[in-house]
Amino acid sequence: MKYLSNVDAQLAEVIKSVGQYSIKIRSNAFQSLVESIIYQQLAGTAATVVYRRFIKYYHETMPTPIQILSSPDTELKSKVGLSSKKIEYLKDLSARIEDGRLSLEILPSMTDEEVINRLQQVKGIGRWTAEMFLIFCLGRQDILPVSDLGIRKAMQKLYSLSELPRPAEMLAISQVWKPYRSIATWYLWKSLSKFTSIG
C-alpha cells in the first residue's frame, strides 16, 4: 500500500478511501476453477444463485471431479441451472484432472504465464479466468487483467480518460505499480464498488 501510494498519486487517493488491503485467497484450486466457470458471463447475484444450487445438488459440499463427470447433464441443467456450455467446461476440467492432463498440484511452482497457458487448455478457461486464478487462488501479486471491464472502467474514471483504455495504455499506466499490480487491481475493483455502489 505504501509503495503504490508513493508511485501513483491518483491510486493513493483510492487506497486512502478504500482502506486496508484484504484480499480473500481460495486455497482449494479445483473449487476456485469450478467457481470461476460457473460465474462466467453472469451478473453477480444470478451467478451466486446458480453456484448455491450447484453446491446444494452435491449435498452442500464441493464435488470431486469424478462426481461431476458422473452427474447427468439433464440434471445439471434442470436442477442447477447450468448451460450446456458450462456443463461441457466443468466436465472437461474434471476429465483433465482425473486423467492427469492437468495437475493442480504443480501450478504453484510454475510462472504466471506457464499457469495461464496450462489452464487455457481447458475448455471455457480463457486468459481472464486464468488471471483470476492467479490472483485469488495462487496469491500472485503482479497480475493485471487488461480485458477486465471493471478495471478498464476504474482506470478511465481514475485517470480521467476520454474512453475506456486499451491494453497497451493499461500496461503503460500500470508500469509504476510493478511488482504489485494485483494489489492495485484489487483497489481499482474496490473503487468501483465504493463509488458506484456496485457489488
C-alpha positions as CSV (number, residue, x, y, z in Angstrom):
1,M,0.0,0.0,0.0
2,K,2.8,2.4,0.9
3,Y,4.7,1.6,-2.3
4,L,1.7,2.0,-4.5
5,S,0.7,5.3,-2.8
6,N,4.2,6.6,-3.3
7,V,4.4,5.9,-7.0
8,D,0.8,6.9,-8.0
9,A,-1.0,9.9,-6.5
10,Q,-4.4,9.0,-8.0
11,L,-4.2,5.4,-6.8
12,A,-3.0,6.8,-3.4
13,E,-6.4,8.5,-3.1
14,V,-8.2,5.2,-3.8
15,I,-6.1,3.3,-1.2
16,K,-6.8,6.0,1.4
17,S,-10.5,5.9,0.7
18,V,-10.9,2.1,0.5
19,G,-8.6,1.3,3.4
20,Q,-6.7,-1.9,4.3
21,Y,-5.9,-4.4,1.6
22,S,-7.8,-7.7,2.5
23,I,-7.9,-10.0,-0.5
24,K,-9.6,-13.4,0.1
25,I,-7.4,-16.2,-1.1
26,R,-9.1,-19.5,-2.0
27,S,-6.9,-22.4,-1.0
28,N,-8.8,-25.1,-3.0
29,A,-7.6,-24.9,-6.6
30,F,-10.4,-27.1,-8.0
31,Q,-13.1,-25.2,-6.3
32,S,-11.6,-21.9,-7.5
33,L,-11.7,-23.0,-11.1
34,V,-15.2,-24.5,-10.8
35,E,-16.5,-21.3,-9.3
36,S,-14.8,-19.2,-12.0
37,I,-16.5,-21.3,-14.7
38,I,-19.9,-21.0,-13.1
39,Y,-19.6,-17.2,-12.6
40,Q,-18.5,-16.5,-16.2
41,Q,-20.8,-14.1,-18.1
42,L,-23.4,-13.9,-15.3
43,A,-24.3,-11.0,-13.1
44,G,-23.0,-11.5,-9.5
45,T,-26.4,-12.2,-8.0
46,A,-27.5,-14.6,-10.7
47,A,-24.2,-16.4,-10.5
48,T,-24.4,-16.8,-6.8
49,V,-27.8,-18.4,-7.1
50,V,-26.6,-20.9,-9.6
51,Y,-23.4,-21.6,-7.6
52,R,-25.5,-22.3,-4.4
53,R,-27.8,-24.6,-6.3
54,F,-24.7,-26.4,-7.6
55,I,-23.3,-26.9,-4.1
56,K,-26.8,-28.0,-2.8
57,Y,-27.0,-30.5,-5.6
58,Y,-23.9,-32.2,-4.2
59,H,-25.2,-32.2,-0.6
60,E,-23.6,-28.9,0.4
61,T,-20.0,-29.9,-0.4
62,M,-17.7,-29.2,-3.3
63,P,-17.9,-32.3,-5.6
64,T,-14.9,-34.2,-6.8
65,P,-14.1,-34.4,-10.5
66,I,-15.5,-37.9,-10.6
67,Q,-18.8,-36.8,-9.1
68,I,-19.1,-34.0,-11.7
69,L,-18.2,-36.4,-14.6
70,S,-20.9,-38.9,-13.4
71,S,-23.6,-36.2,-13.0
72,P,-26.3,-36.3,-15.8
73,D,-26.2,-33.2,-18.0
74,T,-30.0,-33.1,-17.8
75,E,-29.9,-32.7,-14.0
76,L,-27.2,-30.2,-14.0
77,K,-29.4,-28.2,-16.4
78,S,-32.7,-28.6,-14.7
79,K,-31.8,-28.7,-11.0
80,V,-28.7,-26.4,-11.0
81,G,-29.4,-24.1,-14.0
82,L,-26.1,-24.6,-15.8
83,S,-26.0,-24.0,-19.5
84,S,-24.8,-26.8,-21.9
85,K,-21.6,-24.9,-22.4
86,K,-20.8,-24.6,-18.7
87,I,-21.5,-28.3,-18.2
88,E,-19.1,-29.1,-21.0
89,Y,-16.5,-26.8,-19.4
90,L,-16.8,-28.3,-16.0
91,K,-16.7,-31.9,-17.3
92,D,-13.6,-31.1,-19.5
93,L,-11.9,-29.6,-16.4
94,S,-12.8,-32.7,-14.3
95,A,-11.7,-35.1,-17.0
96,R,-8.3,-33.4,-17.4
97,I,-7.7,-33.6,-13.7
98,E,-8.8,-37.2,-13.5
99,D,-6.6,-38.4,-16.3
100,G,-3.6,-36.4,-15.3
101,R,-3.5,-33.9,-18.2
102,L,-3.9,-31.1,-15.7
103,S,-2.1,-31.4,-12.4
104,L,-3.3,-28.7,-10.0
105,E,-0.5,-29.6,-7.5
106,I,2.3,-28.3,-9.8
107,L,0.7,-25.0,-10.7
108,P,2.1,-23.1,-7.7
109,S,5.6,-23.9,-8.9
110,M,5.0,-22.5,-12.4
111,T,5.5,-19.0,-13.6
112,D,2.4,-16.8,-14.2
113,E,2.5,-17.3,-18.0
114,E,3.0,-21.1,-17.6
115,V,-0.1,-21.3,-15.4
116,I,-2.1,-19.2,-17.9
117,N,-1.0,-21.4,-20.8
118,R,-1.8,-24.6,-18.9
119,L,-5.2,-23.5,-17.7
120,Q,-6.2,-22.2,-21.2
121,Q,-6.0,-25.8,-22.5
122,V,-9.2,-26.4,-20.5
123,K,-12.4,-25.7,-22.4
124,G,-14.0,-22.5,-21.2
125,I,-11.0,-21.2,-19.4
126,G,-9.6,-18.1,-21.1
127,R,-6.8,-15.7,-20.1
128,W,-9.1,-13.7,-17.8
129,T,-10.2,-16.8,-15.8
130,A,-6.6,-17.9,-15.5
131,E,-5.6,-14.5,-14.3
132,M,-8.4,-14.6,-11.6
133,F,-7.0,-18.0,-10.5
134,L,-3.5,-16.5,-10.2
135,I,-4.8,-13.6,-8.1
136,F,-7.4,-15.3,-5.9
137,C,-6.0,-18.8,-5.6
138,L,-2.3,-18.7,-6.0
139,G,-2.0,-15.2,-4.5
140,R,0.3,-13.9,-7.2
141,Q,0.9,-10.2,-6.7
142,D,1.7,-8.8,-10.1
143,I,-1.3,-9.6,-12.3
144,L,-3.1,-7.0,-14.4
145,P,-6.2,-8.4,-16.2
146,V,-6.3,-6.0,-19.1
147,S,-9.5,-7.5,-20.5
148,D,-11.5,-6.9,-17.3
149,L,-14.2,-4.4,-17.9
150,G,-14.3,-3.3,-14.3
151,I,-10.6,-2.5,-14.3
152,R,-10.9,-0.6,-17.6
153,K,-13.8,1.5,-16.2
154,A,-12.0,2.2,-13.0
155,M,-8.9,3.3,-14.9
156,Q,-10.9,5.5,-17.1
157,K,-12.5,7.2,-14.2
158,L,-9.4,7.4,-12.0
159,Y,-7.2,8.9,-14.8
160,S,-10.0,11.0,-16.4
161,L,-9.6,9.2,-19.8
162,S,-11.9,10.1,-22.6
163,E,-12.6,6.5,-23.4
164,L,-12.0,3.0,-21.9
165,P,-8.3,2.3,-22.0
166,R,-6.9,-0.3,-24.4
167,P,-4.5,-3.0,-23.1
168,A,-1.4,-1.1,-24.2
169,E,-2.5,2.0,-22.4
170,M,-3.4,0.0,-19.3
171,L,0.0,-1.7,-19.3
172,A,1.7,1.7,-19.7
173,I,-0.2,3.2,-16.7
174,S,0.5,0.2,-14.6
175,Q,4.3,0.0,-15.1
176,V,4.9,2.0,-11.9
177,W,2.8,-0.5,-9.9
178,K,5.1,-3.4,-10.6
179,P,5.6,-5.8,-8.8
180,Y,2.2,-5.2,-7.1
181,R,-0.2,-4.9,-9.9
182,S,-2.6,-7.5,-8.4
183,I,-2.9,-5.3,-5.3
184,A,-3.5,-2.2,-7.5
185,T,-6.1,-4.2,-9.4
186,W,-7.9,-5.1,-6.2
187,Y,-8.1,-1.4,-5.2
188,L,-9.4,-0.5,-8.7
189,W,-12.2,-3.1,-8.3
190,K,-13.0,-1.7,-4.8
191,S,-13.0,1.9,-6.1
192,L,-15.9,0.9,-8.4
193,S,-17.9,-0.8,-5.7
194,K,-17.2,2.1,-3.3
195,F,-18.0,5.0,-5.5
196,T,-20.8,3.5,-7.7
197,S,-22.3,1.1,-5.1
198,I,-21.8,-1.9,-7.4
199,G,-21.2,-5.4,-5.8
